[in-house]
Amino acid sequence: MAHPRGRRSIAPPHSGNNDANSNSSMLIMIVLSVASFFAGTLFSLQAAIGNTQVVQPLSVADCNIEAIVAARVKEALKNMPAVGLKGSAAAVSTSSSDETRFPATVKKYATGMSRMTKLDFTNQFDMGVPLDQVKEGEEDVLLLYSSERAHPTKQSSKVDVKALQTPVPHLSVDDAIENCDELHIILTDQTNRKQCVALVPQFESFHIQKWMRVDGHGGKLDHAEALKYVSRGYQSNGREKFRPPEPKHTKKFWDMLGPYIESMDEVLGNLKPLLEKVANHKNQVIIMVCNMGQSELLMNFVCSLKARGLDYSQVLVFATDEETKALAESMGLTAFFDEINFGAMPSEAAKGYGDRKFVAMMLAKVFCVQMVSALGYDFLFQDVDIVWYKHPLEYFDTNPGFDIYFQDDGAHSTRYAPYSANSGFYYVRHNDRTQFFLTSVLMAGGLVF
C-alpha cells in the first residue's frame, strides 16, 4: 500500500516484556561504564602521587558516587607536590593574592606611582636645562611617591594599585604633586640602551651612579660580564669621554695662576673705577673679551648697535693687547687692559677650536668674569661675534628666578651635562653662590688646557 506524500511508515509496537528487558540492559551498561571510568581515574592518580593508601571499592549502587569521587580527587590534588613551572601560580608568587604593587618591604620609600604628560610637567617646573623634543615612547613623566601622605587627595586618583597588570594612572601635574612637599627630578636618556634605574633607601645623595657590564680593565660593553661601577663618561666602546688634565697642563696653568692671584688687589683697584663708570643703576654691566685678531667682529658689533639705536654705554671690553684697547675706545667703548695677566696673551685670532690661541682666550674669559664678580656686579658676558636685536638686559630684569642664565650649546651630550651651557653668552647675578662658582671655575683652569 502506497503511503501519502510527506508521511512516514510507522512500525508496529513490540510486546511489553521485550521493552523492559532492553531498558534494564541499557541501565546496567551505563552504570558499569561510569564506575569503570572513575575507578580508572582514581587508580591513575594514586599511581602518579605515590599514595600508599588503599582505595576503597565503589559500589555500583552507591547513589553519591560522583560526590565521593570528586572528594577523593580534591584530596589527592591537595597532597600533590607543587611543580615549579614557569608561569605557574606557585612560581610567580607565594604571597597573598591581594599583595600590592608596593609591598611592605619598600613602604618607607615607595608607596605609589603615577604619570603625567612630559610637556605639562616641564612647563610647570623650569629645571634650568634645555629640553629635547618629545619623542614617541617618552611622552610621559613617571612619578614615585615615598609616602601615602604624598598621594593625591582625590579618591579617584589615589595611587594604591594592587596588581602588576594595572595601568599606572595618568594624572594632571597639579593632581599628581598636590601633596608632595619635596620633588626630586632625575633626567635620563635611555635611547638604544637596556637601562635600569634603581631607587635605593639610603642617606640622601644627589649623585647618580653609573654601572655597566664591562670587564675590570676598561673593555667594551659585554652582556656576559657583571655590572661594574664606571665614570659618567664611560662609553659602550670602552673609551672614556673625559680625561683628567695631564700634569704638564696643570703646571702650565699654575704658572699663570700665581701672578694672577699675587696681582689681584692691584688689578681690582685699576678695574673698579671703570666698572663704576659703565654700571647702570641696577649694578649691571656687560663684558666682552677681544684681541686684535677678533677686532673686525668687535667693529661689526658696534656698527649693529648704532644701526639699531641701542645703548652700549654699559659695555666694558677686556682687551688682551694695547691695540685692541685703543680700537675699542675709538668706537666709544670703555676698555680695560691688564698688562700683568694679559700681556702674554696672543694678539692673533685662533685658527681653530681648541688650538693654543683659542685656549689662551678662554683663560682670559675666566679671569675677567672672576674679577667682575669679586667686585660685586651682576654681569652679562658675551662673545664679540654676537649682535643684538634688542637690549638683552631687559630680558634678565623680567626673569629673576635664576642665579645664572646660559645660552644653550645645542650639543645635548654627556660632555655638556647637565646644563648644555655655552660660555659665549651668559648672565650672572652676584651673590655668594655665584662668586664661589666662578672662583671654583678659576681654580679648575687646568681643565681648559
TORFI-972290 format. One record per residue (C-alpha): residue in three letters; x, y, z; residue number from 1. Coordinates in pm, 1 decimal. Layout:
BEGIN
(node "Ala",(X,Y,Z),NUM),
...
! end
This chain:
BEGIN
(node "Met",(0.0,0.0,0.0),1),
(node "Ala",(139.9,331.5,-100.3),2),
(node "His",(189.5,598.8,169.1),3),
(node "Pro",(67.2,955.0,120.5),4),
(node "Arg",(336.2,1216.3,23.3),5),
(node "Gly",(508.7,1360.6,325.7),6),
(node "Arg",(419.1,1085.6,574.3),7),
(node "Arg",(640.5,808.6,725.3),8),
(node "Ser",(550.3,446.5,780.1),9),
(node "Ile",(512.5,356.7,1149.6),10),
(node "Ala",(641.8,19.9,1273.6),11),
(node "Pro",(402.7,-185.3,1483.4),12),
(node "Pro",(462.9,-176.4,1863.1),13),
(node "His",(672.6,-451.0,2040.6),14),
(node "Ser",(545.0,-653.8,2328.4),15),
(node "Gly",(586.1,-508.3,2686.3),16),
(node "Asn",(831.3,-778.2,2818.3),17),
(node "Asn",(1088.3,-724.7,2545.0),18),
(node "Asp",(1082.9,-348.9,2608.1),19),
(node "Ala",(1150.1,-387.7,2983.6),20),
(node "Asn",(1441.4,-627.6,2926.7),21),
(node "Ser",(1601.7,-388.4,2678.2),22),
(node "Asn",(1583.2,-90.2,2921.0),23),
(node "Ser",(1735.1,-290.7,3208.7),24),
(node "Ser",(2032.2,-398.1,2998.8),25),
(node "Met",(2096.0,-39.5,2890.3),26),
(node "Leu",(2094.6,92.7,3250.8),27),
(node "Ile",(2341.3,-173.1,3370.6),28),
(node "Met",(2582.5,-87.6,3087.1),29),
(node "Ile",(2573.3,285.1,3167.8),30),
(node "Val",(2636.4,231.6,3541.4),31),
(node "Leu",(2924.1,-7.3,3477.6),32),
(node "Ser",(3081.2,237.4,3230.5),33),
(node "Val",(3065.9,526.3,3479.2),34),
(node "Ala",(3208.3,311.9,3760.6),35),
(node "Ser",(3492.1,189.9,3541.4),36),
(node "Phe",(3577.3,544.9,3434.6),37),
(node "Phe",(3600.8,682.2,3791.0),38),
(node "Ala",(3783.2,376.3,3921.4),39),
(node "Gly",(4043.1,414.6,3646.2),40),
(node "Thr",(4083.3,782.7,3723.3),41),
(node "Leu",(4146.6,713.7,4091.6),42),
(node "Phe",(4390.5,438.0,4013.2),43),
(node "Ser",(4590.3,668.6,3783.6),44),
(node "Leu",(4600.2,945.4,4044.3),45),
(node "Gln",(4717.1,708.2,4315.7),46),
(node "Ala",(4991.0,573.3,4091.6),47),
(node "Ala",(5108.7,926.3,3999.1),48),
(node "Ile",(5100.9,1057.7,4354.7),49),
(node "Gly",(5262.0,758.7,4516.4),50),
(node "Asn",(4996.6,741.8,4785.8),51),
(node "Thr",(5001.7,405.7,4965.1),52),
(node "Gln",(4650.1,436.4,5097.2),53),
(node "Val",(4411.9,163.9,4975.3),54),
(node "Val",(4131.2,294.9,4758.6),55),
(node "Gln",(3801.0,157.2,4885.4),56),
(node "Pro",(3596.6,-15.8,4615.9),57),
(node "Leu",(3293.1,173.3,4499.0),58),
(node "Ser",(2953.9,20.4,4494.9),59),
(node "Val",(2762.8,43.0,4172.7),60),
(node "Ala",(2453.8,101.7,4373.7),61),
(node "Asp",(2601.7,399.4,4562.5),62),
(node "Cys",(2384.3,697.6,4465.6),63),
(node "Asn",(2658.1,950.4,4579.8),64),
(node "Ile",(2930.3,810.4,4353.3),65),
(node "Glu",(3005.7,1146.1,4182.9),66),
(node "Ala",(3038.5,1329.8,4514.2),67),
(node "Ile",(3269.5,1062.9,4658.5),68),
(node "Val",(3492.8,1063.1,4350.8),69),
(node "Ala",(3511.0,1444.2,4349.1),70),
(node "Ala",(3608.6,1448.4,4717.5),71),
(node "Arg",(3883.4,1192.8,4666.0),72),
(node "Val",(4020.5,1377.6,4361.7),73),
(node "Lys",(4030.7,1704.2,4560.9),74),
(node "Glu",(4213.1,1532.9,4848.7),75),
(node "Ala",(4464.8,1379.1,4610.4),76),
(node "Leu",(4535.4,1711.8,4439.8),77),
(node "Lys",(4583.0,1882.5,4776.4),78),
(node "Asn",(4857.2,1635.1,4867.4),79),
(node "Met",(5025.3,1671.1,4529.8),80),
(node "Pro",(5369.4,1846.2,4541.5),81),
(node "Ala",(5381.2,2189.1,4367.3),82),
(node "Val",(5555.7,2182.1,4030.5),83),
(node "Gly",(5776.0,2487.6,3973.8),84),
(node "Leu",(5684.0,2550.3,3613.6),85),
(node "Lys",(5746.5,2891.7,3462.4),86),
(node "Gly",(5427.8,3089.9,3465.1),87),
(node "Ser",(5257.7,2878.0,3727.2),88),
(node "Ala",(5096.9,3037.1,4030.8),89),
(node "Ala",(5348.5,2868.0,4260.8),90),
(node "Ala",(5641.9,3002.6,4060.3),91),
(node "Val",(5509.5,3358.0,4033.3),92),
(node "Ser",(5424.5,3426.5,4396.4),93),
(node "Thr",(5375.5,3255.3,4728.3),94),
(node "Ser",(5233.9,3564.8,4892.9),95),
(node "Ser",(4872.5,3651.5,4949.5),96),
(node "Ser",(4658.6,3724.2,4646.5),97),
(node "Asp",(4597.4,4084.2,4747.6),98),
(node "Glu",(4963.7,4192.3,4768.2),99),
(node "Thr",(5004.1,4548.1,4634.9),100),
(node "Arg",(5240.5,4673.1,4367.5),101),
(node "Phe",(5442.8,4829.6,4651.0),102),
(node "Pro",(5474.7,4570.6,4932.0),103),
(node "Ala",(5572.5,4636.1,5292.7),104),
(node "Thr",(5940.8,4585.0,5212.8),105),
(node "Val",(5952.1,4916.2,5022.1),106),
(node "Lys",(5686.0,5114.0,5210.6),107),
(node "Lys",(5941.1,5356.5,5360.1),108),
(node "Tyr",(6037.4,5496.7,5020.5),109),
(node "Ala",(5787.4,5377.3,4755.9),110),
(node "Thr",(5412.7,5364.2,4814.2),111),
(node "Gly",(5258.9,5462.0,4483.5),112),
(node "Met",(5311.9,5570.1,4126.8),113),
(node "Ser",(5154.2,5799.4,3872.4),114),
(node "Arg",(5238.9,5950.5,3538.2),115),
(node "Met",(5176.1,6283.5,3371.7),116),
(node "Thr",(5242.6,6447.9,3036.4),117),
(node "Lys",(5608.4,6549.8,2998.5),118),
(node "Leu",(5518.8,6873.0,2823.0),119),
(node "Asp",(5286.9,6980.1,3106.1),120),
(node "Phe",(5544.8,6880.8,3367.9),121),
(node "Thr",(5833.5,7072.4,3209.4),122),
(node "Asn",(5612.4,7375.1,3153.4),123),
(node "Gln",(5535.7,7383.1,3524.5),124),
(node "Phe",(5887.5,7304.9,3650.4),125),
(node "Asp",(6169.4,7500.8,3488.3),126),
(node "Met",(6468.9,7281.3,3568.8),127),
(node "Gly",(6721.1,7517.1,3413.8),128),
(node "Val",(6819.0,7281.8,3132.3),129),
(node "Pro",(6739.7,7294.6,2759.9),130),
(node "Leu",(6473.7,7037.9,2674.4),131),
(node "Asp",(6485.2,6780.3,2396.7),132),
(node "Gln",(6188.2,6734.5,2164.9),133),
(node "Val",(5927.1,6489.3,2293.6),134),
(node "Lys",(5960.0,6153.9,2114.8),135),
(node "Glu",(5731.9,5854.4,2086.1),136),
(node "Gly",(5759.7,5644.0,2398.9),137),
(node "Glu",(5883.8,5943.4,2601.4),138),
(node "Glu",(5561.0,6142.9,2623.9),139),
(node "Asp",(5510.5,6096.7,2999.0),140),
(node "Val",(5695.3,6158.7,3325.5),141),
(node "Leu",(5685.7,5880.3,3586.3),142),
(node "Leu",(5635.2,5989.2,3948.0),143),
(node "Leu",(5701.0,5772.5,4256.7),144),
(node "Tyr",(5550.3,5855.7,4595.4),145),
(node "Ser",(5763.8,5787.9,4904.0),146),
(node "Ser",(5473.4,5817.7,5148.1),147),
(node "Glu",(5099.4,5756.5,5135.6),148),
(node "Arg",(5061.6,6106.4,5275.9),149),
(node "Ala",(5204.1,6233.0,4945.8),150),
(node "His",(4930.4,6062.5,4741.5),151),
(node "Pro",(4680.8,6284.6,4560.8),152),
(node "Thr",(4380.7,6371.7,4776.7),153),
(node "Lys",(4107.1,6276.5,4532.5),154),
(node "Gln",(3994.7,5921.3,4597.9),155),
(node "Ser",(3966.6,5856.7,4225.7),156),
(node "Ser",(4330.9,5949.3,4187.4),157),
(node "Lys",(4479.3,5757.0,4480.6),158),
(node "Val",(4770.2,5550.5,4365.8),159),
(node "Asp",(4719.8,5229.3,4558.7),160),
(node "Val",(4712.2,4987.3,4268.7),161),
(node "Lys",(4737.1,4623.2,4368.6),162),
(node "Ala",(4803.9,4418.7,4058.2),163),
(node "Leu",(5114.0,4437.6,3843.8),164),
(node "Gln",(4896.9,4446.5,3533.6),165),
(node "Thr",(4705.3,4755.7,3648.5),166),
(node "Pro",(4795.2,5058.8,3434.7),167),
(node "Val",(4980.0,5342.3,3606.5),168),
(node "Pro",(4719.9,5620.3,3646.0),169),
(node "His",(4760.1,5926.3,3425.6),170),
(node "Leu",(4703.3,6246.4,3625.6),171),
(node "Ser",(4734.9,6616.6,3571.3),172),
(node "Val",(5056.8,6765.9,3709.7),173),
(node "Asp",(4869.4,6955.4,3979.4),174),
(node "Asp",(4686.8,6643.7,4099.8),175),
(node "Ala",(4999.6,6429.8,4091.3),176),
(node "Ile",(5215.6,6666.0,4300.3),177),
(node "Glu",(4936.6,6802.7,4520.5),178),
(node "Asn",(5077.2,6662.7,4845.7),179),
(node "Cys",(5446.8,6641.8,4753.7),180),
(node "Asp",(5644.5,6859.2,4996.2),181),
(node "Glu",(5967.5,6779.3,4806.9),182),
(node "Leu",(6023.1,6676.5,4445.8),183),
(node "His",(6346.6,6510.6,4325.9),184),
(node "Ile",(6385.4,6503.6,3947.8),185),
(node "Ile",(6610.9,6264.6,3753.5),186),
(node "Leu",(6684.2,6346.9,3390.4),187),
(node "Thr",(6774.3,6032.5,3197.0),188),
(node "Asp",(6809.5,5929.4,2834.4),189),
(node "Gln",(6795.9,5556.3,2767.2),190),
(node "Thr",(6772.5,5568.7,2390.4),191),
(node "Asn",(6910.0,5246.6,2240.0),192),
(node "Arg",(7017.5,5130.8,2585.4),193),
(node "Lys",(6894.5,4845.4,2800.7),194),
(node "Gln",(6895.1,5069.2,3105.6),195),
(node "Cys",(6753.1,5014.6,3452.5),196),
(node "Val",(6707.0,5270.4,3731.7),197),
(node "Ala",(6737.6,5156.0,4093.8),198),
(node "Leu",(6585.1,5350.6,4383.1),199),
(node "Val",(6781.0,5258.3,4697.3),200),
(node "Pro",(6674.9,5354.2,5053.0),201),
(node "Gln",(6982.8,5523.5,5197.6),202),
(node "Phe",(7110.1,5852.1,5339.9),203),
(node "Glu",(7046.4,6117.0,5079.1),204),
(node "Ser",(7285.9,6167.3,4788.9),205),
(node "Phe",(7242.3,6398.9,4492.0),206),
(node "His",(7468.9,6189.4,4274.8),207),
(node "Ile",(7367.9,5927.5,4019.2),208),
(node "Gln",(7597.7,5626.6,3992.7),209),
(node "Lys",(7654.2,5460.1,3657.5),210),
(node "Trp",(7714.8,5084.8,3627.6),211),
(node "Met",(7787.1,4893.2,3307.0),212),
(node "Arg",(7854.6,4533.6,3205.6),213),
(node "Val",(8227.2,4558.8,3131.3),214),
(node "Asp",(8535.7,4374.3,3246.2),215),
(node "Gly",(8761.0,4520.6,3511.5),216),
(node "His",(9019.6,4650.3,3264.8),217),
(node "Gly",(8821.9,4904.3,3067.2),218),
(node "Gly",(8676.1,4682.1,2799.1),219),
(node "Lys",(8374.4,4720.8,2575.1),220),
(node "Leu",(8017.3,4657.5,2680.1),221),
(node "Asp",(7976.3,4282.5,2729.1),222),
(node "His",(7644.4,4133.6,2836.8),223),
(node "Ala",(7827.6,3831.8,2979.5),224),
(node "Glu",(8009.4,4049.3,3234.9),225),
(node "Ala",(7881.5,4157.1,3573.7),226),
(node "Leu",(7774.6,4519.1,3627.2),227),
(node "Lys",(8067.1,4737.8,3738.8),228),
(node "Tyr",(8085.0,5097.1,3858.3),229),
(node "Val",(8212.9,5330.6,3585.0),230),
(node "Ser",(8250.8,5704.3,3530.1),231),
(node "Arg",(7968.7,5903.6,3374.0),232),
(node "Gly",(8176.3,5946.4,3057.4),233),
(node "Tyr",(8241.0,5575.8,3006.7),234),
(node "Gln",(8115.9,5461.6,2665.0),235),
(node "Ser",(7998.7,5126.0,2534.3),236),
(node "Asn",(8307.0,5104.1,2312.4),237),
(node "Gly",(8526.7,5103.5,2623.6),238),
(node "Arg",(8655.8,5459.0,2585.2),239),
(node "Glu",(8645.5,5737.9,2842.8),240),
(node "Lys",(8481.8,6053.1,2710.9),241),
(node "Phe",(8653.7,6267.2,2975.1),242),
(node "Arg",(9022.0,6258.9,3062.9),243),
(node "Pro",(9174.5,6444.6,3357.3),244),
(node "Pro",(9429.9,6718.4,3286.1),245),
(node "Glu",(9784.6,6593.0,3240.0),246),
(node "Pro",(10047.3,6716.2,3487.9),247),
(node "Lys",(10201.6,6941.1,3221.1),248),
(node "His",(9867.5,7116.5,3173.9),249),
(node "Thr",(9823.0,7168.1,3546.9),250),
(node "Lys",(10178.2,7306.1,3575.3),251),
(node "Lys",(10118.9,7545.3,3284.9),252),
(node "Phe",(9804.3,7678.8,3447.2),253),
(node "Trp",(9973.9,7720.6,3785.1),254),
(node "Asp",(10239.4,7932.1,3615.6),255),
(node "Met",(9962.3,8166.1,3501.4),256),
(node "Leu",(9751.9,8147.2,3817.4),257),
(node "Gly",(10036.0,8250.9,4050.1),258),
(node "Pro",(10082.9,8601.6,3904.0),259),
(node "Tyr",(9705.5,8646.0,3877.2),260),
(node "Ile",(9648.9,8583.4,4249.2),261),
(node "Glu",(9952.1,8788.5,4354.6),262),
(node "Ser",(9835.3,9087.6,4148.7),263),
(node "Met",(9469.4,9058.7,4242.6),264),
(node "Asp",(9447.0,9362.0,4470.5),265),
(node "Glu",(9632.1,9587.5,4227.1),266),
(node "Val",(9429.1,9473.5,3923.9),267),
(node "Leu",(9094.1,9506.9,4101.8),268),
(node "Gly",(9193.1,9855.7,4213.1),269),
(node "Asn",(9251.6,9957.1,3848.8),270),
(node "Leu",(8932.3,9787.6,3729.7),271),
(node "Lys",(8695.8,9923.4,3993.1),272),
(node "Pro",(8655.8,10281.4,3857.4),273),
(node "Leu",(8582.4,10151.5,3506.8),274),
(node "Leu",(8305.1,9925.0,3636.7),275),
(node "Glu",(8160.3,10211.6,3836.4),276),
(node "Lys",(8155.4,10415.5,3514.8),277),
(node "Val",(7968.4,10164.1,3298.1),278),
(node "Ala",(7733.4,10001.5,3555.2),279),
(node "Asn",(7368.3,10104.4,3542.6),280),
(node "His",(7155.3,10189.0,3846.1),281),
(node "Lys",(7084.8,9815.7,3897.1),282),
(node "Asn",(7455.8,9737.3,3931.5),283),
(node "Gln",(7465.6,9558.3,3593.3),284),
(node "Val",(7745.6,9557.0,3335.4),285),
(node "Ile",(7810.7,9385.4,3001.7),286),
(node "Ile",(8160.2,9245.6,2947.9),287),
(node "Met",(8347.1,9111.3,2646.5),288),
(node "Val",(8699.5,8980.7,2574.5),289),
(node "Cys",(8874.1,9067.8,2249.7),290),
(node "Asn",(9216.3,9069.7,2085.4),291),
(node "Met",(9328.2,9230.6,1760.1),292),
(node "Gly",(9259.4,8912.5,1567.7),293),
(node "Gln",(8889.5,8948.7,1656.3),294),
(node "Ser",(8874.2,9325.6,1600.2),295),
(node "Glu",(8657.3,9300.5,1288.7),296),
(node "Leu",(8390.2,9119.3,1493.2),297),
(node "Leu",(8409.0,9390.6,1757.8),298),
(node "Met",(8358.9,9661.8,1494.0),299),
(node "Asn",(8063.4,9472.0,1349.1),300),
(node "Phe",(7909.2,9452.4,1696.3),301),
(node "Val",(7934.3,9828.6,1748.7),302),
(node "Cys",(7803.1,9908.2,1399.5),303),
(node "Ser",(7497.4,9684.9,1452.3),304),
(node "Leu",(7418.0,9860.3,1782.5),305),
(node "Lys",(7441.5,10201.7,1623.1),306),
(node "Ala",(7223.5,10092.7,1330.7),307),
(node "Arg",(6950.1,9982.6,1571.8),308),
(node "Gly",(6993.7,10275.4,1806.2),309),
(node "Leu",(7078.6,10054.0,2106.0),310),
(node "Asp",(7265.7,10186.1,2408.3),311),
(node "Tyr",(7607.8,10029.1,2464.9),312),
(node "Ser",(7733.2,10253.1,2743.2),313),
(node "Gln",(7720.5,9956.0,2983.8),314),
(node "Val",(7971.8,9752.9,2778.4),315),
(node "Leu",(8324.5,9701.1,2912.5),316),
(node "Val",(8577.9,9537.3,2679.0),317),
(node "Phe",(8863.5,9338.0,2832.9),318),
(node "Ala",(9132.9,9384.6,2569.5),319),
(node "Thr",(9423.2,9139.4,2569.3),320),
(node "Asp",(9653.4,9381.5,2384.6),321),
(node "Glu",(9707.8,9758.4,2367.9),322),
(node "Glu",(9594.3,9785.1,2004.8),323),
(node "Thr",(9252.0,9638.8,2078.8),324),
(node "Lys",(9210.8,9869.7,2377.7),325),
(node "Ala",(9279.3,10171.8,2159.0),326),
(node "Leu",(9038.4,10047.3,1888.9),327),
(node "Ala",(8756.3,9987.0,2136.3),328),
(node "Glu",(8795.4,10332.9,2289.6),329),
(node "Ser",(8795.4,10491.7,1943.6),330),
(node "Met",(8447.3,10347.2,1885.4),331),
(node "Gly",(8313.6,10488.5,2211.5),332),
(node "Leu",(8354.4,10170.6,2423.1),333),
(node "Thr",(8511.0,10152.0,2766.4),334),
(node "Ala",(8811.7,9915.7,2763.8),335),
(node "Phe",(9048.6,9761.9,3018.6),336),
(node "Phe",(9392.8,9613.8,2952.5),337),
(node "Asp",(9574.6,9424.4,3229.1),338),
(node "Glu",(9943.1,9407.9,3138.0),339),
(node "Ile",(10024.3,9165.2,3422.8),340),
(node "Asn",(9779.9,8892.2,3322.2),341),
(node "Phe",(9701.5,8968.6,2956.0),342),
(node "Gly",(10042.2,9086.8,2837.2),343),
(node "Ala",(10147.8,8738.5,2720.5),344),
(node "Met",(9815.4,8663.1,2552.7),345),
(node "Pro",(9819.6,8620.3,2171.8),346),
(node "Ser",(9700.0,8911.3,1962.0),347),
(node "Glu",(9610.0,8690.9,1663.1),348),
(node "Ala",(9280.4,8513.1,1612.1),349),
(node "Ala",(9258.5,8140.5,1680.0),350),
(node "Lys",(9284.0,7924.7,1368.7),351),
(node "Gly",(9063.1,7650.3,1507.0),352),
(node "Tyr",(8861.3,7528.5,1803.2),353),
(node "Gly",(9092.3,7422.9,2086.1),354),
(node "Asp",(9422.0,7549.6,1946.8),355),
(node "Arg",(9676.1,7738.0,2161.6),356),
(node "Lys",(9535.0,8083.7,2089.0),357),
(node "Phe",(9179.3,7962.9,2149.8),358),
(node "Val",(9278.2,7818.0,2489.3),359),
(node "Ala",(9453.8,8139.4,2589.1),360),
(node "Met",(9144.3,8346.7,2512.3),361),
(node "Met",(8931.4,8101.2,2710.2),362),
(node "Leu",(9152.1,8164.3,3013.8),363),
(node "Ala",(9114.2,8538.9,2959.9),364),
(node "Lys",(8737.0,8486.3,2979.8),365),
(node "Val",(8774.6,8300.3,3308.8),366),
(node "Phe",(8993.3,8576.5,3455.1),367),
(node "Cys",(8770.0,8869.1,3357.0),368),
(node "Val",(8441.2,8731.1,3491.5),369),
(node "Gln",(8605.6,8633.8,3819.9),370),
(node "Met",(8734.1,8990.2,3855.5),371),
(node "Val",(8391.5,9146.1,3791.6),372),
(node "Ser",(8224.5,8904.8,4033.2),373),
(node "Ala",(8485.4,8980.2,4301.0),374),
(node "Leu",(8384.2,9347.2,4280.6),375),
(node "Gly",(8017.3,9263.5,4336.1),376),
(node "Tyr",(7846.7,9325.6,3998.4),377),
(node "Asp",(7575.2,9144.4,3806.0),378),
(node "Phe",(7704.1,9094.3,3453.9),379),
(node "Leu",(7623.6,8970.4,3106.7),380),
(node "Phe",(7918.7,8811.7,2931.0),381),
(node "Gln",(7911.6,8767.9,2554.9),382),
(node "Asp",(8150.0,8684.7,2270.8),383),
(node "Val",(8221.9,8953.2,2014.3),384),
(node "Asp",(8054.1,8758.0,1731.7),385),
(node "Ile",(7705.8,8818.0,1876.6),386),
(node "Val",(7479.8,9108.9,1775.7),387),
(node "Trp",(7163.5,9237.4,1942.9),388),
(node "Tyr",(6812.8,9286.3,1806.7),389),
(node "Lys",(6706.4,9445.8,2136.1),390),
(node "His",(6884.4,9529.4,2459.8),391),
(node "Pro",(6942.9,9194.9,2639.1),392),
(node "Leu",(6936.4,9325.9,2996.2),393),
(node "Glu",(6563.0,9387.3,2960.7),394),
(node "Tyr",(6504.4,9011.5,2949.9),395),
(node "Phe",(6704.6,8935.3,3263.7),396),
(node "Asp",(6532.5,9216.8,3451.3),397),
(node "Thr",(6194.7,9049.2,3394.0),398),
(node "Asn",(6313.5,8691.9,3470.5),399),
(node "Pro",(6472.1,8698.6,3817.0),400),
(node "Gly",(6425.0,8329.6,3902.5),401),
(node "Phe",(6780.7,8204.0,3843.8),402),
(node "Asp",(7133.6,8293.4,3953.2),403),
(node "Ile",(7286.5,8216.0,3612.2),404),
(node "Tyr",(7143.2,8200.3,3259.3),405),
(node "Phe",(7344.7,8024.5,2987.2),406),
(node "Gln",(7292.7,8006.8,2615.0),407),
(node "Asp",(7207.2,7651.5,2506.3),408),
(node "Asp",(7515.6,7497.9,2345.7),409),
(node "Gly",(7295.9,7267.7,2138.3),410),
(node "Ala",(7513.9,6961.3,2197.4),411),
(node "His",(7295.1,6769.7,2443.2),412),
(node "Ser",(7560.3,6508.7,2518.3),413),
(node "Thr",(7713.0,6375.0,2838.7),414),
(node "Arg",(8011.5,6604.3,2790.3),415),
(node "Tyr",(7796.4,6912.9,2843.6),416),
(node "Ala",(7558.0,6764.7,3100.0),417),
(node "Pro",(7358.0,6864.4,3286.0),418),
(node "Tyr",(7307.6,7218.3,3154.6),419),
(node "Ser",(7449.6,7211.7,2799.4),420),
(node "Ala",(7587.9,7557.5,2878.4),421),
(node "Asn",(7765.6,7770.2,2620.7),422),
(node "Ser",(8010.9,8025.9,2760.4),423),
(node "Gly",(7962.3,8260.4,2465.5),424),
(node "Phe",(7654.9,8427.8,2615.0),425),
(node "Tyr",(7550.1,8407.8,2980.7),426),
(node "Tyr",(7418.6,8624.9,3263.1),427),
(node "Val",(7527.2,8604.8,3628.9),428),
(node "Arg",(7363.6,8762.3,3932.9),429),
(node "His",(7614.4,8841.7,4204.7),430),
(node "Asn",(7575.0,8655.2,4533.7),431),
(node "Asp",(7782.3,8421.0,4748.0),432),
(node "Arg",(7684.7,8119.4,4537.7),433),
(node "Thr",(7783.3,8264.4,4201.7),434),
(node "Gln",(8103.4,8420.1,4336.2),435),
(node "Phe",(8209.8,8082.8,4475.7),436),
(node "Phe",(8114.7,7912.0,4148.6),437),
(node "Leu",(8325.7,8148.4,3937.5),438),
(node "Thr",(8618.4,8114.8,4177.4),439),
(node "Ser",(8587.3,7735.9,4152.2),440),
(node "Val",(8596.9,7761.3,3771.4),441),
(node "Leu",(8912.0,7969.7,3801.9),442),
(node "Met",(9080.3,7712.9,4026.5),443),
(node "Ala",(8988.3,7434.7,3779.9),444),
(node "Gly",(9155.4,7622.5,3496.6),445),
(node "Gly",(9375.5,7322.0,3417.0),446),
(node "Leu",(9069.8,7169.2,3250.2),447),
(node "Val",(9077.7,7446.4,2989.5),448),
(node "Phe",(9406.2,7314.2,2853.0),449),
! end
